[in-house]
């Protein structure tokens, strides 16, 4: 499965989905300009997509500009590219965001439950799991845990599909 292309956002979508509320803005003091922007990106991305961004190019430049305006980061959107999403600060921010959103990292048991759910509830109706990634991301979100990285999630889906096909 290919990684999704960057989604383009209209001004209304930006304002509705990427707007930070007062409680979210209250989390930002004490952070650097780039840190505030990175925190806001990761928080809103998780809320919207049910996962954290894995690459900088998953973030539409219009989203970066909108969030930078809200967090008072000015023109540091270029600095965001240098921010290591999976670096020490990025991981620390993700822990904080998980706590705020009431989600937890995926465990081996969660991956097994995901595989079982796909095999029992999805594949009988869609044997190739054409929308497997989207369905799996939604399922993980509903279970309140962070999905595995996309590459790993795709492997879980492929393995489950293969196992389902060989049982038929």
ABEGO torsion letter per residue (X at the ends): XBBBBBBBBBAAAAAAAABBBAAAAAAABGBBAAAAAAAAAAAAAAAAAGBBBABAAABBAAAAAAAAAAAGAEAAAAAAAABBAABAAAAAAAAAAAAAAGBBBBBAAAAAAAAAAAAAAAAAABAAGAAAAAAAAAAAAAAGBBBBBAAAAAAAAAAAAAAAAAAX
